[in-house]
Amino acid sequence: MTAALRASADVLEEAVRNRPGMYFPTEPDSLGLPVGILQGVVGDALHAADGSHRPVDVEITSGLRFTVTDDQPPDLDDLGEPKPGFYGSLIGWGRVRAAAAALSTRTLIGVQVGGTWVTFDLDPAFLAPGAVISTSPEHLRASDPGCQTCASTQRNDTLTIRDHRP
């Protein structure tokens, strides 16, 4: 990774950690921040640039770990190669996922035919004590008021949520 790329990633990470409320719909010290991060990543994955919704799968495996899979390919350069994004990864700069990665201790990214999956392990040291992803994540199906075409029925058709916690 180039020094300029690393410096850009450091700046983004510092900005997100200093003001996570600018990226996610909750206060930084709120117990709801993990849910706000998940909502932001799901909303980003659901909404295509043309206003349509793409299929998205969410798996919650622990109180601070989730995976989002969508059919969006990575950003490619003129030669068809993936462009390096946040810290040289496949997470593009303009995506909410880079902000979520800045609040994670580990982020795993995979690209497969037909899409991308990203697993986030949220940083418990940054979050309020006791903050976890809600044990009732079905509220992710609610319509996005900022989306002109979003309706709960459309989200139900495109969003799959699996909560693997006991």
Buried (B, 14 or more C-beta within 10 A) or exposed (E): EEEEBEEBBEEBBEBBBEEBEEBBBBEBEBBBBBBBBBBBBBBBBBBEEEEEBBBBBBBBBEBBBBBBBBBBBBBEEEEEEBEBBBBEBBBBBEBBBBBBBBBBEEBEBEBEEEBBBBBBBBBBEBBBEEBBBBEEBEEBBEEBEEBEEBEEEBBEEBBEBEBEEE
